[in-house]
């Protein structure tokens, strides 16, 4: 994948779990705090405790009357107090402690440990015993921890629900992307290779989608290349069958006339020979075009071996001759040749064909009224050849298949180099790059 930061699905999953846990903890804390605040204002508030204490005392008074509780059998109040842990009861008679709810019936009270002044006057009640004794009862109501337990349980349930929802949402997003990829793969498998695959994220799913997209583009490019090959082969067969027949027929006719001696003079013989040579060169040109088609479009082409050659000698020989030839044909040539000081690993036949194509391209499409710039120089461990020319106004009237430039690119790539072309404001530029060895 590209060099940008990549997060694995396992890391994202762990991050999703941690974020879900954080959200759950936050919900638990908020719910617990809110529940505690609510209980503090209701169940554990003074108004609620006072109301419940008053109710409990009414039940206590009824219990005393019903069970005939007297000062001598106050221990029987234990039965009423033991109904739960929500009340605490102390009973004083004439300022002396006579009963405390936690003490068993057989227990003895230490009067020195109790004093009416220690009690909360807000919780004082007048208890009428069955024998007519008037006692002071201090009744304290405690709600206990039951409500807090419910707050904790509900907060935990809400926190679990929050964790589940957050984690399910995270997983659902990934599953939705997987479903989308499946639907797009169904489209591709149906034959629509022009449908682009959606690439999202930098995890394994994103890498998978990127791989599928690259495979789609590769298959599409391969199909387009095959279509170009079929079209080129069709054009080649048509052109060769049409164009090759005429010069070959003429060549055979001239050769037959010369072989039979059917010429009237030496001048006519030279004419036949010259015409035969022209037809042979025309056939050779067609054969070269056939080779270039095969070189560019064939996947079975096996390039020949390379040999070592002096870079300065190769470039001076070719481009010195090309510059001189262009000047003889009326072009103004500005050239700048720098010393290369290195060797090339090349196949001279292929390199000559490449340079010939570039030279022919200049002859065919360069504007004669504008100068042609030719330069080559060394850049680190490579040599760069640059050609710059103004495009002829009659370019559109001349037939072109661009097979020559494609041949240049294929040959230079075979040599470990590259070939780049660009056109801007009717100025065409070609850069051929080859590796150099010191």
C-alpha positions as CSV (number, residue, x, y, z in Angstrom):
1,X,0.0,0.0,0.0
2,X,1.1,3.7,-0.1
3,X,3.3,5.1,2.5
4,X,0.5,6.8,4.5
5,X,-0.3,5.5,7.9
6,X,-2.2,2.3,8.0
7,X,-4.4,1.1,10.8
8,X,-5.2,-2.6,11.1
9,X,-8.7,-3.9,11.7
10,X,-7.5,-5.4,15.0
11,X,-6.3,-2.0,16.2
12,X,-9.5,-0.3,15.1
13,X,-11.5,-3.1,16.8
14,X,-9.5,-2.5,20.0
15,X,-10.1,1.2,19.7
16,X,-13.8,0.7,19.2
17,X,-13.9,-1.5,22.3
18,X,-12.0,1.1,24.3
19,X,-14.2,4.0,23.1
20,X,-17.3,1.9,23.8
21,X,-16.1,1.1,27.3
22,X,-15.3,4.8,27.8
23,X,-18.8,5.8,26.7
24,X,-20.3,3.1,29.0
25,X,-18.2,4.3,32.0
26,X,-19.3,7.8,31.3
27,X,-23.0,6.8,31.2
28,X,-22.6,4.7,34.4
29,X,-21.0,7.7,36.2
30,X,-23.6,10.1,35.0
31,X,-26.5,7.8,35.9
32,X,-25.1,7.0,39.3
33,X,-24.6,10.7,40.0
34,X,-28.0,11.6,38.8
35,X,-29.6,8.7,40.8
36,X,-27.8,9.7,43.9
37,X,-28.9,13.3,43.6
38,X,-32.5,12.1,43.0
39,X,-32.4,9.8,46.1
40,X,-30.8,12.5,48.2
41,X,-33.7,14.8,47.4
42,X,-36.4,12.1,47.8
43,X,-35.9,8.8,49.6
44,X,-33.0,10.0,51.7
45,X,-34.3,13.6,52.2
46,X,-35.4,14.8,55.5
47,X,-39.0,15.4,54.4
48,X,-39.3,11.8,53.3
49,X,-37.6,10.4,56.4
50,X,-39.9,12.4,58.6
51,X,-43.0,11.3,56.7
52,X,-41.9,7.6,56.9
53,X,-41.0,8.0,60.6
54,X,-44.4,9.3,61.4
55,X,-46.0,6.4,59.6
56,X,-43.8,3.9,61.4
57,X,-44.7,5.5,64.8
58,X,-48.4,5.2,64.0
59,X,-47.9,1.5,63.3
60,X,-45.8,1.2,66.5
61,X,-48.6,2.8,68.6
62,X,-51.1,0.4,67.1
63,X,-48.8,-2.6,67.8
64,X,-48.3,-1.5,71.5
65,X,-52.1,-1.3,72.0
66,X,-52.7,-4.6,70.2
67,X,-50.0,-6.6,72.0
68,X,-50.6,-4.9,75.4
69,X,-47.0,-3.7,75.7
70,X,-46.3,-2.3,79.2
71,X,-43.2,-1.0,80.8
72,X,-42.5,-4.5,82.1
73,X,-42.5,-6.3,78.7
74,X,-40.9,-3.7,76.4
75,X,-38.7,-6.5,75.1
76,X,-41.7,-7.6,73.1
77,X,-41.0,-4.6,70.9
78,X,-38.2,-6.6,69.4
79,X,-40.7,-8.4,67.2
80,X,-41.9,-5.2,65.8
81,X,-38.4,-3.8,65.2
82,X,-37.2,-7.0,63.7
83,X,-39.5,-6.7,60.7
84,X,-36.7,-4.9,58.9
85,X,-33.6,-2.8,59.2
86,X,-35.4,0.4,58.4
87,X,-36.1,1.7,61.9
88,X,-34.1,2.3,65.1
89,X,-36.1,2.8,68.3
90,X,-35.2,3.9,71.8
91,X,-37.8,4.3,74.6
92,X,-37.2,6.5,77.7
93,X,-39.4,6.6,80.9
94,X,-38.8,9.5,83.1
95,X,-35.6,10.3,81.3
96,X,-34.2,6.8,81.8
97,X,-33.5,4.5,78.9
98,X,-35.7,1.4,79.1
99,X,-35.5,0.0,75.5
100,X,-33.2,0.0,72.5
101,X,-34.2,-1.9,69.4
102,X,-30.8,-3.6,68.7
103,X,-30.6,-5.1,72.2
104,X,-32.0,-8.6,72.7
105,X,-34.7,-9.3,75.3
106,X,-32.2,-10.8,77.6
107,X,-29.7,-8.0,77.2
108,X,-29.1,-5.4,79.8
109,X,-28.9,-1.7,79.0
110,X,-26.1,0.4,80.3
111,X,-28.0,3.5,81.4
112,X,-24.8,5.5,81.6
113,X,-24.4,5.1,77.8
114,X,-27.7,6.8,77.0
115,X,-29.0,10.3,77.6
116,X,-32.2,11.9,76.3
117,X,-30.1,14.9,75.3
118,X,-28.2,12.7,72.8
119,X,-31.3,12.0,70.9
120,X,-32.7,14.0,67.9
121,X,-35.6,16.1,69.2
122,X,-37.1,16.0,65.7
123,X,-37.6,12.3,66.1
124,X,-39.2,12.4,69.5
125,X,-42.7,10.9,69.9
126,X,-45.0,10.4,72.9
127,X,-45.7,6.6,73.2
128,X,-48.7,5.6,75.2
129,X,-48.1,2.1,76.8
130,X,-51.0,-0.3,77.6
131,X,-50.6,0.2,81.3
132,X,-51.0,4.0,80.9
133,X,-47.4,4.8,81.2
134,X,-46.3,7.8,79.1
135,X,-42.9,7.1,77.5
136,X,-40.6,9.1,75.2
137,X,-39.9,7.2,72.0
138,X,-37.3,8.3,69.5
139,X,-37.9,6.6,66.2
140,X,-35.4,6.9,63.3
141,X,-36.3,5.7,59.9
142,X,-33.6,4.5,57.5
143,X,-34.3,3.7,53.9
144,X,-31.4,1.4,53.7
145,X,-29.2,0.7,50.7
146,X,-31.9,-1.0,48.6
147,X,-32.5,2.1,46.5
148,X,-28.8,2.6,46.0
149,X,-28.6,-0.9,44.8
150,X,-31.3,-0.3,42.2
151,X,-29.5,2.9,41.1
152,X,-26.3,0.9,40.6
153,X,-28.1,-1.9,38.8
154,X,-30.0,0.5,36.4
155,X,-26.8,2.5,35.8
156,X,-24.9,-0.8,34.9
157,X,-27.7,-1.8,32.6
158,X,-27.7,1.6,30.8
159,X,-23.9,1.4,30.6
160,X,-24.0,-2.1,29.1
161,X,-26.6,-0.9,26.6
162,X,-24.4,2.1,25.7
163,X,-21.4,-0.2,25.2
164,X,-23.5,-2.6,23.0
165,X,-24.9,0.2,20.9
166,X,-21.5,1.9,20.3
167,X,-19.8,-1.3,19.5
168,X,-22.6,-2.5,17.2
169,X,-22.5,0.9,15.3
170,X,-18.8,0.5,14.8
171,X,-19.1,-3.1,13.6
172,X,-22.1,-2.2,11.4
173,X,-20.1,0.5,9.6
174,X,-17.5,-2.1,8.7
175,X,-20.1,-4.7,7.7
176,X,-21.9,-2.1,5.6
177,X,-18.6,-1.4,3.7
178,X,-18.0,-5.2,3.3
179,X,-21.6,-5.4,1.8
180,X,-20.8,-2.5,-0.5
181,X,-17.7,-4.2,-1.7
182,X,-19.6,-7.4,-2.3
183,X,-22.2,-5.5,-4.4
184,X,-19.5,-3.8,-6.4
185,X,-17.7,-7.1,-7.0
186,X,-21.0,-8.5,-8.3
187,X,-21.1,-5.6,-10.7
188,X,-17.5,-6.3,-11.8
189,X,-18.2,-10.0,-12.2
190,X,-21.2,-9.1,-14.4
191,X,-18.7,-7.7,-16.9
192,X,-18.9,-3.9,-16.1
193,X,-15.2,-3.3,-15.6
194,X,-15.7,0.5,-16.0
195,X,-17.4,0.6,-12.6
196,X,-14.9,2.0,-10.1
197,X,-14.5,0.2,-6.7
198,X,-15.0,2.4,-3.7
199,X,-11.9,2.7,-1.6
200,X,-12.4,3.9,2.0
201,X,-10.1,3.8,5.0
202,X,-6.5,2.7,5.5
203,X,-7.1,-0.7,7.1
204,X,-7.1,-4.2,5.6
205,X,-10.5,-3.6,4.0
206,X,-9.2,-0.4,2.3
207,X,-6.2,-2.3,1.1
208,X,-8.4,-5.1,-0.2
209,X,-10.6,-2.5,-2.1
210,X,-7.4,-0.8,-3.4
211,X,-6.2,-4.2,-4.6
212,X,-9.5,-4.9,-6.4
213,X,-9.5,-1.5,-8.0
214,X,-5.9,-2.0,-9.2
215,X,-6.8,-5.4,-10.6
216,X,-9.9,-3.8,-12.3
217,X,-7.7,-1.2,-13.9
218,X,-5.1,-3.8,-14.9
219,X,-7.7,-6.0,-16.6
220,X,-9.3,-3.0,-18.3
221,X,-5.9,-1.8,-19.5
222,X,-5.1,-5.3,-20.7
223,X,-8.4,-5.5,-22.6
224,X,-7.8,-2.1,-24.1
225,X,-4.3,-3.2,-25.2
226,X,-5.8,-6.4,-26.7
227,X,-8.3,-4.3,-28.6
228,X,-5.6,-2.0,-29.8
229,X,-3.6,-5.1,-30.9
230,X,-6.6,-6.4,-32.8
231,X,-7.3,-3.1,-34.4
232,X,-3.6,-2.6,-35.2
233,X,-3.4,-6.1,-36.7
234,X,-6.5,-5.6,-38.7
235,X,-5.1,-2.3,-40.0
236,X,-1.7,-3.8,-40.7
237,X,-3.1,-6.7,-42.6
238,X,-5.3,-4.4,-44.6
239,X,-2.5,-2.0,-45.3
240,X,0.1,-4.6,-46.1
241,X,-2.2,-6.6,-48.4
242,X,-3.0,-3.4,-50.3
243,X,0.2,-1.5,-50.2
244,X,2.7,-4.3,-50.5
245,X,1.1,-5.8,-53.6
246,X,1.7,-2.7,-55.8
247,X,5.4,-2.2,-55.2
248,X,6.1,-6.0,-55.1
249,X,4.3,-6.4,-58.5
250,X,6.3,-3.5,-59.9
251,X,9.6,-4.8,-58.6
252,X,8.9,-8.2,-60.1
253,X,8.0,-6.6,-63.4
254,X,11.2,-4.6,-63.5
255,X,13.3,-7.6,-62.5
256,X,11.6,-9.7,-65.2
257,X,12.3,-7.1,-67.9
258,X,15.9,-6.9,-66.8
259,X,16.2,-10.7,-66.6
260,X,14.9,-11.1,-70.2
261,X,17.0,-8.2,-71.5
262,X,14.0,-6.2,-72.6
263,X,15.6,-2.8,-72.4
264,X,16.7,-0.6,-75.3
265,X,19.7,1.1,-73.8
266,X,22.0,1.2,-70.7
267,X,20.1,4.3,-69.6
268,X,16.9,2.4,-69.6
269,X,18.6,-0.4,-67.7
270,X,19.7,2.1,-65.1
271,X,16.2,3.4,-64.9
272,X,14.8,-0.1,-64.3
273,X,17.5,-0.7,-61.7
274,X,16.7,2.6,-59.9
275,X,13.0,1.9,-59.9
276,X,13.7,-1.6,-58.6
277,X,15.8,-0.2,-55.8
278,X,13.0,2.3,-55.0
279,X,10.4,-0.5,-54.8
280,X,12.7,-2.6,-52.7
281,X,13.2,0.3,-50.3
282,X,9.5,0.8,-50.2
283,X,9.0,-2.9,-49.3
284,X,11.7,-2.5,-46.7
285,X,9.9,0.4,-45.2
286,X,6.7,-1.6,-45.0
287,X,8.7,-4.5,-43.3
288,X,10.1,-2.0,-40.8
289,X,6.5,-0.8,-40.1
290,X,5.5,-4.5,-39.6
291,X,8.4,-5.0,-37.2
292,X,7.4,-1.8,-35.2
293,X,3.8,-3.1,-34.9
294,X,5.0,-6.4,-33.7
295,X,7.5,-4.7,-31.3
296,X,4.8,-2.5,-29.7
297,X,1.8,-4.8,-29.5
298,X,3.3,-8.3,-29.2
299,X,3.8,-9.8,-25.8
300,X,5.9,-12.6,-27.2
301,X,8.7,-10.4,-28.5
302,X,12.1,-11.5,-27.2
303,X,14.6,-8.6,-27.4
304,X,18.1,-9.3,-28.6
305,X,21.2,-9.2,-26.4
306,X,22.9,-5.9,-25.4
307,X,26.4,-4.9,-26.0
308,X,28.7,-2.2,-24.5
309,X,29.3,1.0,-26.4
310,X,30.9,4.3,-25.8
311,X,28.1,6.9,-25.1
312,X,29.9,9.9,-26.6
313,X,30.7,7.9,-29.8
314,X,27.1,6.6,-30.2
315,X,25.4,10.0,-29.6
316,X,27.9,12.0,-31.7
317,X,27.7,9.6,-34.6
318,X,23.9,9.5,-34.7
319,X,22.9,13.0,-33.8
320,X,25.8,14.7,-35.5
321,X,24.6,13.1,-38.7
322,X,21.0,13.9,-38.0
323,X,21.7,17.5,-37.3
324,X,23.8,17.8,-40.5
325,X,21.0,16.1,-42.5
326,X,18.4,18.4,-41.1
327,X,20.4,21.5,-42.0
328,X,20.8,20.2,-45.5
329,X,17.0,19.8,-45.8
330,X,16.6,23.5,-44.9
331,X,16.0,23.3,-41.2
332,X,17.7,25.6,-38.7
333,X,19.2,23.4,-36.0
334,X,20.4,24.5,-32.6
335,X,22.3,21.7,-30.9
336,X,24.1,21.4,-27.7
337,X,26.1,18.2,-27.1
338,X,27.9,17.7,-23.8
339,X,30.6,15.2,-23.0
340,X,29.0,12.1,-21.5
341,X,32.0,10.2,-20.2
342,X,30.4,6.8,-19.9
343,X,29.3,3.6,-21.6
344,X,25.9,2.3,-22.7
345,X,24.5,-1.2,-22.6
346,X,22.5,-1.2,-25.8
347,X,21.5,-3.1,-28.8
348,X,22.7,-1.0,-31.7
349,X,20.1,-2.1,-34.2
350,X,17.2,-1.2,-31.9
351,X,18.8,2.0,-30.8
352,X,19.4,3.0,-34.4
353,X,15.8,2.3,-35.2
354,X,14.7,4.4,-32.3
355,X,16.8,7.4,-33.3
356,X,15.7,7.0,-36.9
357,X,12.1,7.2,-35.7
358,X,12.8,10.4,-33.8
359,X,14.7,11.9,-36.8
360,X,11.8,10.9,-39.2
361,X,9.3,12.5,-36.8
362,X,11.3,15.7,-37.0
363,X,11.3,15.6,-40.8
364,X,7.6,14.8,-41.0
365,X,6.1,17.1,-38.4
366,X,8.6,19.9,-37.6
367,X,7.8,23.4,-38.9
368,X,10.7,24.3,-41.3
369,X,10.3,28.0,-40.5
370,X,11.1,27.5,-36.8
371,X,14.4,26.2,-35.4
372,X,14.9,22.7,-34.1
373,X,16.7,22.2,-30.7
374,X,18.7,19.1,-30.2
375,X,20.7,18.5,-27.0
376,X,22.0,15.7,-24.9
377,X,23.7,15.9,-21.6
378,X,24.7,13.7,-18.6
379,X,22.5,13.8,-15.5
380,X,24.0,11.7,-12.7
381,X,24.1,8.1,-14.0
382,X,22.0,8.7,-17.1
383,X,22.0,10.5,-20.4
384,X,19.1,12.7,-21.4
385,X,18.4,13.4,-25.1
386,X,16.0,16.3,-25.6
387,X,14.3,17.3,-28.9
388,X,12.2,20.4,-29.2
389,X,10.5,21.6,-32.3
390,X,7.5,23.7,-33.4
391,X,4.7,21.6,-34.9
392,X,4.1,22.1,-38.7
393,X,0.7,23.7,-39.5
394,X,0.1,20.8,-42.0
395,X,0.4,18.2,-39.3
396,X,-3.3,17.3,-39.3
397,X,-3.1,16.6,-43.0
398,X,-0.5,14.0,-42.6
399,X,-1.4,10.4,-41.6
400,X,0.0,9.2,-38.3
401,X,-0.5,6.1,-36.2
402,X,2.0,7.2,-33.4
403,X,3.5,3.8,-33.8
404,X,6.9,5.3,-34.1
405,X,6.8,7.0,-30.7
406,X,5.4,3.9,-29.2
407,X,8.3,2.0,-30.6
408,X,10.8,4.5,-29.1
409,X,9.1,4.1,-25.7
410,X,9.2,0.2,-25.8
411,X,12.9,0.1,-26.9
412,X,14.1,2.6,-24.3
413,X,12.2,0.8,-21.6
414,X,13.9,-2.4,-22.7
415,X,17.3,-0.6,-22.2
416,X,16.3,0.4,-18.7
417,X,15.5,4.0,-19.7
418,X,12.3,6.0,-20.4
419,X,10.7,8.1,-23.0
420,X,8.5,11.1,-22.4
421,X,6.7,13.4,-24.8
422,X,4.7,16.6,-24.3
423,X,3.2,19.3,-26.4
424,X,2.3,22.9,-25.4
425,X,1.5,25.9,-27.5
426,X,2.3,24.0,-30.7
427,X,5.8,23.1,-29.4
428,X,6.6,19.4,-29.2
429,X,9.2,18.0,-26.9
430,X,10.6,14.5,-26.6
431,X,13.0,13.3,-23.9
432,X,14.8,10.0,-24.3
433,X,16.7,8.7,-21.2
434,X,19.2,5.9,-21.1
435,X,21.3,4.7,-18.1
436,X,25.1,5.3,-18.2
437,X,27.9,3.3,-16.7
438,X,31.1,5.0,-15.7
